[in-house]
Amino acid sequence: MAEVLVYVDHVDGAVRKPTLELLTLARRIGEPVAVALGAGAADTAAVLAEHGAVKVLTADAPEFAEYLVVPKVDALQAAYDSVSAAGSLAAVLVPSSAEGKEIAARLAVRIGSGIITDAVDLEAGDEGPVATQAAFAASFTTKSRVSKGTPVITVKPNSAPVEAAAAAGTVEALAVTFGALATGTKVVSRTPRESTGRPELTEAAIVVSGGRGVNGAENFHLIEELADSLGAAVGASRAAVDAGWYPHTNQVGQTGKSVSPQLYIASGISGAIQHRAGMQTSKTIVAINKDAEAPIFDLVDYGVVGDLFEVVPQLTGEIKARKG
């Protein structure tokens, strides 16, 4: 069976959920070979093996932390060269983060292959892996495959379930030679992001977002309390962000972040096309809006026509009551 390279997104050895989802997809088209880079890379092996990685290629060097992107591309290319020389390589899968898409694009250029970004599903095809994407602000779903070279595919978080599937997880050291461009852009400082205790927005299984209808920063605590009762991430529409009610890092939409959770709750959001582009692939969508004609109701699974200042506190209270 052909092998599938999976780029591992981890923090000091703690594997992030999108990587485990990639392993689920990789098993559909071949045998997953994970590539873990940087500090703690070797510590990822046990978790990766539990989720189907037959082999884990690891490399650690100061360049991965001290310089941007290119050292990681060098390492992923080294893994590609090694695996493809030893046998058949079905695809290279990378998490669809900002960094992941840049790594994938640079690799595709280097190896002369086609690239598919922001896939939401992946299946085996007669002529190679077939990826599903949402296009034109998620108004259409397309299926496509790479016609030249080894497919390089980035996959959005929450596109597949995390499934345990024990495999060998043999750890092998990856020999990496850094090119002249690897040290071109140096990281001079880092500022840790302040933790809210909530899930990362793009990876969360549940997202609760507020929009113009929240009517002020002082009212966003209603959205936060509902999110906390569900263990959810907090999002915001562009209108709310532009008004200064919530940080831009939480904006969902075409000019913000794209999310695809199992459950998306939109409160006080009209449903403008740029917002829909960032959340329309959510599995289940619930909207709360006092305007029965709001465009958001055209795409929801469940809609509540009502004042969010009445509905949201009641919903939060009911959730808390059922929990305990």
C-alpha positions as CSV (number, residue, x, y, z in Angstrom):
1,M,0.0,0.0,0.0
2,A,1.2,3.5,-0.8
3,E,2.4,5.7,2.1
4,V,1.0,9.1,3.0
5,L,3.1,11.8,4.6
6,V,1.3,13.7,7.4
7,Y,2.9,16.9,8.7
8,V,2.5,17.0,12.5
9,D,1.3,20.1,14.3
10,H,2.4,19.9,17.9
11,V,3.5,22.1,20.8
12,D,6.5,20.7,22.6
13,G,5.4,17.1,21.9
14,A,1.6,17.7,22.5
15,V,-0.1,16.7,19.3
16,R,-2.9,19.0,18.2
17,K,-6.3,17.7,17.2
18,P,-6.1,18.6,13.5
19,T,-3.1,16.2,13.1
20,L,-5.1,13.3,14.5
21,E,-7.9,14.1,12.1
22,L,-5.3,14.0,9.2
23,L,-4.3,10.5,10.3
24,T,-7.9,9.4,10.0
25,L,-8.0,10.7,6.5
26,A,-4.6,9.4,5.6
27,R,-5.7,5.8,6.5
28,R,-8.4,6.0,3.8
29,I,-5.8,6.4,1.0
30,G,-2.7,4.6,2.4
31,E,-0.4,4.1,5.3
32,P,0.3,7.2,7.4
33,V,3.9,8.3,7.9
34,A,4.1,11.2,10.3
35,V,6.7,14.0,10.1
36,A,7.3,15.7,13.5
37,L,9.7,18.6,13.7
38,G,11.2,20.7,16.5
39,A,11.4,20.4,20.3
40,G,9.5,17.4,21.6
41,A,9.2,15.8,18.2
42,A,10.1,12.4,19.6
43,D,7.5,12.7,22.3
44,T,4.7,12.7,19.7
45,A,5.4,9.1,18.6
46,A,3.1,7.3,21.1
47,V,0.0,9.4,20.4
48,L,0.7,9.2,16.6
49,A,1.1,5.4,16.8
50,E,-2.2,5.1,18.7
51,H,-3.9,6.9,15.8
52,G,-2.5,5.0,12.9
53,A,1.0,6.2,12.1
54,V,3.0,3.3,10.9
55,K,6.2,5.3,11.0
56,V,7.2,8.6,12.7
57,L,10.1,10.7,11.1
58,T,11.5,13.1,13.6
59,A,14.0,15.9,13.5
60,D,15.0,18.6,15.9
61,A,17.3,21.6,15.3
62,P,17.4,25.2,16.4
63,E,16.4,26.4,13.0
64,F,12.8,25.2,13.4
65,A,12.2,27.6,16.3
66,E,14.6,30.4,15.3
67,Y,13.5,30.9,11.7
68,L,10.2,31.1,9.8
69,V,8.7,28.3,7.7
70,V,11.6,27.5,5.3
71,P,13.5,25.1,7.7
72,K,10.2,23.1,8.0
73,V,9.8,23.0,4.3
74,D,13.4,21.8,4.0
75,A,12.6,19.0,6.4
76,L,9.3,18.0,4.8
77,Q,11.0,17.9,1.4
78,A,13.7,15.6,2.9
79,A,10.9,13.4,4.2
80,Y,9.3,13.4,0.7
81,D,12.5,12.5,-1.0
82,S,13.2,9.7,1.5
83,V,9.7,8.1,1.4
84,S,9.1,8.5,-2.4
85,A,12.6,7.0,-3.1
86,A,11.7,3.9,-1.0
87,G,8.3,3.3,-2.5
88,S,5.0,4.7,-3.6
89,L,3.8,8.0,-2.0
90,A,0.1,8.7,-2.3
91,A,-0.1,12.2,-0.9
92,V,1.3,14.8,1.5
93,L,-1.3,16.0,4.1
94,V,-0.8,19.3,6.0
95,P,-3.2,21.0,8.5
96,S,-4.8,24.0,6.9
97,S,-3.5,26.7,9.2
98,A,-1.8,29.9,7.9
99,E,1.6,28.3,8.4
100,G,0.5,24.9,7.1
101,K,-0.7,26.4,3.8
102,E,2.5,28.2,3.3
103,I,4.6,25.1,4.0
104,A,2.4,23.1,1.7
105,A,2.6,25.7,-1.1
106,R,6.3,26.0,-0.9
107,L,6.7,22.2,-0.9
108,A,4.4,21.8,-4.0
109,V,6.5,24.3,-5.9
110,R,9.7,22.5,-5.0
111,I,8.6,19.0,-6.0
112,G,6.6,20.2,-9.0
113,S,3.2,19.0,-7.8
114,G,-0.3,20.3,-7.7
115,I,-1.8,21.5,-4.4
116,I,-5.4,21.5,-3.0
117,T,-6.0,23.8,0.0
118,D,-8.8,23.9,2.6
119,A,-10.2,20.4,1.8
120,V,-13.1,19.3,4.0
121,D,-13.0,15.6,3.1
122,L,-10.7,13.1,1.4
123,E,-11.4,9.8,-0.3
124,A,-9.5,7.3,-2.4
125,G,-9.9,7.5,-6.2
126,D,-8.9,5.5,-9.2
127,E,-6.4,8.1,-10.3
128,G,-5.4,9.4,-6.9
129,P,-6.9,11.0,-3.8
130,V,-10.1,13.0,-4.3
131,A,-10.6,16.1,-2.1
132,T,-13.8,17.8,-1.3
133,Q,-13.8,21.6,-1.0
134,A,-16.3,24.3,-0.2
135,A,-16.1,27.0,-2.9
136,F,-17.6,30.5,-3.6
137,A,-18.2,31.4,0.0
138,A,-19.3,27.8,0.7
139,S,-22.2,28.1,-1.8
140,F,-20.9,25.1,-3.7
141,T,-19.1,21.9,-2.9
142,T,-16.5,20.7,-5.4
143,K,-14.5,17.4,-5.7
144,S,-11.1,17.6,-7.3
145,R,-7.8,15.7,-7.6
146,V,-4.2,16.7,-8.4
147,S,-3.3,15.7,-12.0
148,K,0.5,16.3,-11.7
149,G,3.0,14.9,-9.2
150,T,2.3,13.8,-5.7
151,P,-0.8,15.6,-4.3
152,V,-0.1,18.1,-1.6
153,I,-3.4,18.7,0.3
154,T,-4.2,21.0,3.3
155,V,-7.2,20.0,5.3
156,K,-9.4,22.2,7.5
157,P,-9.8,21.4,11.2
158,N,-12.9,19.3,12.1
159,S,-13.1,17.7,8.7
160,A,-12.8,14.2,10.0
161,P,-13.3,12.4,13.4
162,V,-10.4,11.5,15.5
163,E,-10.2,7.7,15.4
164,A,-7.9,5.4,17.3
165,A,-6.2,2.8,15.2
166,A,-3.1,1.3,16.7
167,A,-0.1,1.0,14.5
168,A,3.7,0.4,14.8
169,G,4.7,4.0,15.1
170,T,8.3,3.2,14.4
171,V,10.5,6.2,15.2
172,E,13.2,7.1,12.7
173,A,15.5,10.1,12.7
174,L,15.1,12.3,9.6
175,A,18.3,13.7,8.1
176,V,17.7,17.4,7.1
177,T,20.0,19.6,5.2
178,F,19.0,23.3,5.4
179,G,19.2,25.4,2.3
180,A,20.6,28.9,2.0
181,L,17.1,30.4,2.4
182,A,16.4,28.6,5.7
183,T,17.9,31.4,7.8
184,G,16.5,34.3,5.7
185,T,13.9,35.4,8.2
186,K,14.8,35.2,11.9
187,V,12.3,35.2,14.8
188,V,13.5,37.9,17.2
189,S,10.8,37.7,19.9
190,R,7.7,35.8,20.9
191,T,4.8,36.9,23.0
192,P,2.6,34.1,24.4
193,R,-1.0,34.6,23.7
194,E,-3.1,35.1,26.8
195,S,-5.1,32.0,27.5
196,T,-8.9,32.3,27.9
197,G,-9.3,28.6,28.9
198,R,-11.5,28.1,25.8
199,P,-10.7,25.9,22.8
200,E,-8.8,27.3,19.8
201,L,-11.4,28.9,17.5
202,T,-10.5,27.1,14.4
203,E,-10.3,23.7,16.1
204,A,-13.3,23.9,18.5
205,A,-16.1,21.3,18.1
206,I,-18.6,24.0,19.2
207,V,-18.4,27.8,18.4
208,V,-20.8,30.4,19.8
209,S,-20.6,33.8,17.9
210,G,-22.1,37.2,18.5
211,G,-22.8,39.9,16.0
212,R,-24.2,43.4,15.7
213,G,-27.3,42.4,17.6
214,V,-25.2,42.0,20.8
215,N,-25.2,45.8,20.9
216,G,-22.0,46.5,22.7
217,A,-18.8,45.0,24.2
218,E,-20.5,45.1,27.6
219,N,-23.0,42.5,26.4
220,F,-20.6,40.0,25.0
221,H,-20.5,38.3,28.4
222,L,-23.8,36.7,27.4
223,I,-22.0,35.0,24.4
224,E,-19.1,34.0,26.6
225,E,-21.3,32.5,29.3
226,L,-23.2,30.4,26.7
227,A,-19.9,29.3,25.2
228,D,-18.4,28.4,28.6
229,S,-21.5,26.3,29.4
230,L,-20.9,24.3,26.3
231,G,-17.1,24.2,26.4
232,A,-17.1,26.2,23.2
233,A,-14.9,28.8,21.5
234,V,-16.2,32.4,21.1
235,G,-16.5,34.0,17.7
236,A,-17.6,37.4,16.4
237,S,-18.9,38.8,13.2
238,R,-17.0,41.5,11.3
239,A,-19.5,44.1,12.4
240,A,-18.9,43.3,16.1
241,V,-15.1,43.3,15.6
242,D,-15.1,46.6,13.5
243,A,-17.1,48.2,16.3
244,G,-14.4,47.3,18.8
245,W,-16.6,44.9,20.8
246,Y,-14.4,41.9,20.4
247,P,-10.9,41.1,19.3
248,H,-10.1,40.6,15.6
249,T,-8.5,37.3,16.4
250,N,-12.0,36.0,17.1
251,Q,-13.6,37.2,13.8
252,V,-15.3,34.5,11.8
253,G,-15.8,35.1,8.1
254,Q,-14.1,35.7,4.8
255,T,-11.8,38.4,6.2
256,G,-11.4,36.5,9.5
257,K,-11.1,32.8,10.4
258,S,-12.9,29.9,8.8
259,V,-14.4,27.4,11.2
260,S,-16.1,24.1,10.6
261,P,-17.3,22.9,14.0
262,Q,-19.9,20.2,14.8
263,L,-22.2,23.0,16.2
264,Y,-22.2,26.7,15.3
265,I,-24.5,29.1,17.2
266,A,-24.9,32.5,15.7
267,S,-26.5,35.1,18.0
268,G,-27.5,38.5,16.7
269,I,-25.8,37.8,13.3
270,S,-27.7,38.7,10.2
271,G,-25.9,36.3,7.9
272,A,-24.0,38.5,5.5
273,I,-22.2,36.6,2.7
274,Q,-18.7,37.3,4.1
275,H,-19.7,35.8,7.5
276,R,-21.3,32.8,5.9
277,A,-18.1,32.1,4.0
278,G,-16.3,31.5,7.3
279,M,-18.9,29.1,8.9
280,Q,-21.2,27.6,6.3
281,T,-19.4,24.2,6.4
282,S,-20.4,23.8,10.1
283,K,-22.1,20.5,10.6
284,T,-25.1,21.9,12.5
285,I,-26.0,25.6,12.5
286,V,-28.3,27.3,15.0
287,A,-29.3,31.0,14.7
288,I,-30.9,33.4,17.3
289,N,-32.2,36.6,15.7
290,K,-35.2,38.8,16.3
291,D,-35.5,39.5,12.6
292,A,-37.4,36.6,11.0
293,E,-36.2,37.7,7.6
294,A,-32.5,37.7,8.4
295,P,-30.5,35.9,5.7
296,I,-28.9,33.7,8.4
297,F,-32.1,31.7,8.6
298,D,-31.7,30.6,5.0
299,L,-28.9,28.2,5.9
300,V,-29.5,27.1,9.5
301,D,-30.6,23.7,10.7
302,Y,-32.5,25.3,13.7
303,G,-33.6,28.9,14.1
304,V,-34.9,30.9,17.0
305,V,-36.8,34.1,16.2
306,G,-36.4,36.1,19.4
307,D,-34.5,38.6,21.4
308,L,-31.0,37.2,22.2
309,F,-31.1,39.1,25.5
310,E,-33.9,36.8,26.5
311,V,-33.1,33.7,24.6
312,V,-29.4,33.3,25.3
313,P,-29.6,33.6,29.1
314,Q,-32.4,31.1,29.2
315,L,-30.4,28.7,27.0
316,T,-27.3,29.1,29.2
317,G,-29.4,28.5,32.3
318,E,-31.0,25.4,30.8
319,I,-27.7,23.9,29.8
320,K,-26.2,24.5,33.2
321,A,-29.3,23.0,34.8
322,R,-29.0,19.8,32.7
323,K,-25.4,19.5,33.5
324,G,-25.8,19.6,37.1
